[in-house]
């Protein structure tokens, strides 16, 4: 899926609305995660807190009636990229660290952890982790031969 500029802007607006509703203050909230529910049918992205209270919502027009089998994998990559691009906003919410952005499907089932706001933690995306088991097995086999 080619990401349009409009999609990028819609995601950015949603992230900034989350930041407006959870501003950094001296008294940080005990909220621990933000859940992003994305609907493949309606294109809607809704942000919830731990208590399932809605924080904000938007419609990403490019995602409306998307029938792609890899929809959630592609959305995961898009959201990770945008959250990393907006890290200055995302890392400074009024929430006690560490906190995560978690992607959920229509059934509110977690699909992927998108971003962890913690000074010492970074999520490595799927591209870097592909074939890691094979590489480690190969490395271990070469060590055992020596």
Secondary structure by P-SEA (a helix, b strand, c coil): ccccaaaaaaaaaaaaaaaaacccccccccccbbbbbbbccccbbbbbcccccccccccccccccccccaaaaaaaaaaaaaaaaaaaaaacccccccccbbbbccccccccccccccccbbbbccccccaaaaaaaaaaaaaaac
